[in-house]
Amino acid sequence: PPAPWPPRHPLVTLSRMLRAAISRAAVPAARRLAAPRAVASQARFISSSLPRFAPKYAKSHEYADVSGDIATVGISDHAQGALGDIVFIELPEVGAKMEVGESFSAVESVKAASDVYGPVSGEIIEVNDKLGDEPDMINKDAEAGGWIVKVKMSNPSEADGLMDAAAYAKHLEEADH
């Protein structure tokens, strides 16, 4: 067979081969990224394979998901169900102090208004501002996306006095009787 004209240098040939291989690999990757269903199903798989947090509960139906000295605080799923459709939430300011058993927020629903009490003490370091526009996020996912504040606890051992999920379920059962 005749030699290619102009003569090719081995590095030019290798370079063309690499570009072709990269391009063949990039097209399927781009398709995966552009396919929302595939991405959504991958996200569901990843999120379902991660461990759920184990919140602790107060008798007044607030929860605290504790990680180190930070607690994510909100109302329990039971509380949001009892309140009904939440239409407004009064959000505290970042920097405000939270004390155990003292009101730090208020929730209004179509049925009633209710104060939200601190399950732990500390300084509020983050507020879920999305609740201002979408208070019904609490109804949709009270113990995850519907959290109200994150608190830097002043006394992390206070969380030891809260109930775990089994004790809270028993508390709810006893309250029904």
Disulfide bonds with the S-S distance in Angstrom:
none
